[in-house]
Amino acid sequence: MLKRFFIINFLLVLALAPAASAEDQKMKVKGPINITSETLTADNKARTALFEGNVVAKTTDMTIYSDKMLVFYKEGSGDVTKIESTGNVRLLRGTRLITSKSAVYYADEDKVVFSGEPRAVDGENVVTGITMTYYISQDRSYVEKSKVFLKSKKDR
């Protein structure tokens, strides 16, 4: 009964939390993406860049780590359209950490889809599932086959 109360309370907090406008939140995410790795293979005809080995991609408010990252970009502008990350994927944003075996970032929808044992941790609270979709600009998530582990203040 107590566990159900905390889960319902957690969901209400997420649903009722005041949000900044979509335009304000997009400004936080946009900006340069700085990527470092041990190797880089660029294919200008296919408009892809393959980063391998200790890959770290940083934006103004988020960092993604992985073993391999394939970046797709537009011709001319060079704007990133999609990023496929595989192997030891970790996304760090503020106090939140999301881990998985693979993840795909879709720039047009400003979302990341995690698969392969995704796990989100914020403090002592943990969410797991089959797939986890994180909508960056809206700061919300959708988790399939979710399991939620919340630590109450009383338990601490």
N, C-alpha and C positions, 0 to 999 in steps of 0.2 A: 504494500500500500504506500509506504513512504517512498519507495523507488518510483512508483507511478507518479506521485506528486512532484518529484524533482524533474522527471522527464517532461511532464506537462508544463511545469513552471519554466523549464529551459526553452521549450518550444514557444511559449508565450513571450518570453523575453526576446527571442529571435524575431518573432512576428511583429512585436510592438515597438522594437527599437527604432528611434528616429534615424532617418537616413538623410545624408546629404543628397543634393540633386545628382542625377546621373552625370551631368556635365562636370560637376566638381570632382566626382570620384574618378572619372575618366582622366582628368588632369593629373591625378596622383600616379596612375599607371603608365600613362604615355611618357614618352621621352626616349632617350637613347637606351639601347640594350647593349651592355658591354659583356662580351663573352670571351673567356680564356679557356685554353685546353692545351694538352700536350701536342696534338696535331690538328691541322685543318686541311680539308680537301674541298676546294671550291670548284663548282661546275657552273660556269656562267651561262651555258646553253640551257641547262635544266633549271637554272636559277635556284641552286641549292648550295648550302655550305654544310659540310659534315665535320663536326668537332668531336674528337675522340680523346679519352684519357683525362680524368679529373676535370670535367667540364663544370664551369661556373658561369651562370648568366645572371647579370644584375640589372635591375631597373631602378628607378628612384625609390621604390618602397618594397621591393620583393627580390628574392634571390632563389634561383633554381640550380640544384646540383644534380649531376648524373654522370654515368660512365660514357655515354654517347648521346649526341644531340644533332639532329638533322633539321636545319633551318631552311624554310622555303621563303622566297622573297619575290616581289614584283619587279618586272623589267622596268628600267628607267628610274623609278623613284627609289628602288631598293627597300621599300617598306616590307617588313616581315608579315607574312600571311599565315604561317603555321610553323610550329616547332614540335618535333617528335623527339621525346627524351626516353632513353632506355637504360636500365641498369642502375640500381641504387638511387632512384629519383627522390629528391627532397625539395620541397618548396617551403621557404621560410618567409613569413610576412608578419611583422610585429611579433606577438607572442605565440602565433600559430605555426605549427609545423605539420606538413602533410608529407607522408612517405608512401612510396609504391614501387613496383617493378618497372612500370612505364607510365608515361603521361603524354598527352597531346594538347598543345595550346592552340586555340583557334582565335586569331586576332580579330576577325570581323565580329565575332560574338563575345569577345573578351572573356573567354572561359578556358579552363583547363580540365580535361577528363583524365582521371587517374584510374589505372587498372592494375591487377596483379597485387592483391593484398593491400589495398589502400588503407591508410590509418591517419587520422587527424588528431593532433594533440594540442590542447590549449590549457596550460597549467596542468592540473591533475585530471582533467576531463578528456575522455578518449572516445572517438567515433570510428568504427570500422565498417566495411561492407564489401560487396563484390566490385562495384564501380562507384566512383565519387566524382561528381562534377562540381567544380568551384567556379562560380560566376564572380569574377574579380571586381568589376565595377559596382556590382550590387552587394558585394560582400555577403553572399549567401551560397549554400551548398545543397545539392540533391544527392542522396546516397541510396543505392539499391541494396536490398537485403542488409539493412543497417543493424548494428549493435551499438548501443550507447552506454558508456560507463561514466557516471557523474559522481564526483566526490562531494559530499555535502560539507558545509562548514563545520558541522557537528563532528564529522569523522576526522577532521584534520588535527 
